[in-house]
Amino acid sequence: MVQVKLSGSFKQAAGRAEVEVEAANIHQLLTRLGQDHPKLKPMLDRGVAVAIDGQIYRDDQFRPIPAGSEVFLLPRLAGG
């Protein structure tokens, strides 16, 4: 199980600041978050970044999530 910390609009949509998800990689994490918390699904579909132990991943869907990692869900930022 992965403990995912949420803030801002993610926290409001899930109704809590932290959720637990069974996932081995980022793809599974995002898929199961959308299934377990349907209000998060539209936000996830717009794009998010996942921070694992302080490293931010944007497009690495199959990045493994090591046991005991600190995981944060972050809104995807567009640069310009």
TORDO-628629 format. One record per residue: x, y, z of N, C-alpha, C in turn; residue in one letter. Coordinates in steps of 0.02 Angstrom, whole numbers, plus 32768, in hexadecimal, padded with zeros to 4 digits. Example, Ala and Ser with C-alpha at 12.3 -4.5 7.8 and 13.67 -1.06 7.14 Angstrom:
82947EE4818682677F1F818682947F5B8186a 82827F90816282AC7FCB816582858002818As 
***
This chain:
802A7FC58000800080008000802C803F8000m 801580717FDD803880B07FD7800F80E67FF9v 802E810D8025800E81468045801A81838018q 7FE581A180007FEA81DB7FD37FD182197FF7v 7FFB824B7FFA7FE8828B801A7FC982B97FE6k 7F9182D77FF87F6B83037FCB7F6783497FEAl 7F63837B7FBF7F5983BF7FD87F2C83E47FA7s 7F17841F7FBB7EEE844A7F907EAF84287F76g 7EA5842F7F357E6884147F167E6683C87F17s 7EA083A77F187EA1835E7F1E7E8683497F62f 7E9B836C7F957E84835D7FD97E3883677FDEk 7E20839E7FC17DD883AB7FC37DB083767F9Eq 7DC883607F647DA5832E7F3C7DA382EA7F5Fa 7DDA82D87F807DDD82987FA27DBE829A7FE7a 7DB682D780037D9982DE80457DC982CF807Dg 7E0A82CB806E7E3D82BF80A17E8282D18086r 7EB182D780B37EF482ED80A17F2282B3808Da 7F0E8276809C7F38823C808C7F0B8201807Be 7F1E81DC80477EFA81A080347F2B8167802Dv 7F12812B80337F3A80EF802B7F2480CA7FECe 7F5580B77FC37F4680987F827F74805D7F78v 7F5A80277F5E7F837FED7F4C7F9E7FF97F05e 7FDF80067EFF7FFD80157EBE804780067EBFa 80607FEB7E8880A77FDC7E8180CB80117E58a 80A580377E3080C4806B7E06809380A67E00n 80AB80DB7DDF808381197DD98042810D7DB3i 804480E67D7E800880D77D567FD280B77D82h 7FE580847DA77FB580637DD47F9B80937E09q 7FC780BD7E227FB480ED7E557F7D811C7E3Bl 7F8881397E007F5881697DE57F1781467DD1l 7F1B810B7DB57EDF80E57DA27EB580D57DDFt 7ED580BC7E137EAF80A97E507E9680E67E76r 7EBB811C7E757EA181597E957E61816F7E73l 7E5F816D7E317E2381807E0C7DE981517E1Ag 7DF781117E237DC280E07E317DA880E87E78q 7DD680F07EA87DC380F47EEE7DA681387F02d 7DB8816C7EDD7DA281B07EED7D8B81D17EACh 7D4E81C37E977D3581DC7E567D3982287E4Dp 7D36824E7E837D3C82977E7C7D8282AC7E67k 7DB382827E727DF882907E5C7E0282827E12l 7DD982577DF57DE382407DB07DEA82797D7Ek 7DBE82AC7D7D7DC782E27D4C7E0983077D55p 7E20830F7D927E5F83307D9F7E9A83067D86m 7E9582C57D917EC982987D7A7ECC82977D2El 7E92829A7D0F7E8F82997CC57EAE82D87CA7d 7EAC83107CCA7ECA834E7CB27F16834C7CB6r 7F3083207CDF7F7883187CE77F90832C7D2Cg 7FBA83037D487FD7830F7D89802082FA7D88v 8043830D7DBA808782F57DC5808682D07E08a 80B382A07E0E80B882797E4B80FF82827E66v 810482957EA58145829A7EC58150825D7EF1a 8187823B7EE4819982007F0B81DC820F7F2Di 81DB82127F6E821782227F95823A82617F7Bd 821382947F6B822E82D47F58823E82DC7F0Eg 823B82A77EE7824782AA7E9F820482AD7E7Bq 81FC82DF7E4F81BC82E87E2B81BD82C37DE9i 8189829C7DDD818182767D9E8142828E7D7By 8148829E7D3B810F82B67D1580F782847CE1r 812482657CBE811082397C87812D81F37C8Dd 814281E07CC78161819E7CD2812E81707CF3d 80FC815C7CCD80C281377CE780D580F47D08q 810B80D67CF2811C80947D0D815680967D3Ef 816380D27D59819680DA7D8D817E80B47DCBr 81A680857DE4819380617E21818F808F7E5Dp 8164807E7E8B815E80A37ECA817980757F00i 81B580837F1981D280587F4D81A880597F8Dp 81A880217FB08184801D7FF0819E80518020a 817180708044818480A28076819480E6805Ag 818980F1801A819881317FFB816781678012s 818081A58011815581DF801D813A81F57FD9e 80F881F37FD180D882017F9080A8823B7F96v 80B0826C7F6A808482A67F66806682AB7F21f 802682BC7F1D800582C97EDD800683157ED3l 801E832B7E99802783727E8C800283867E4Cl 7FE683C27E497FC883D87E0A800083E17DD7p 7FF183D07D9A802283D87D65802884217D53r 8065843A7D50807184807D40808884867CF8l 806C84B77CD7808084C47C9280B084FF7C92a 80E584F97C6D811585307C69810A85577C29g 812885907C26811F85B67BE9814C85F07BE1g 
***
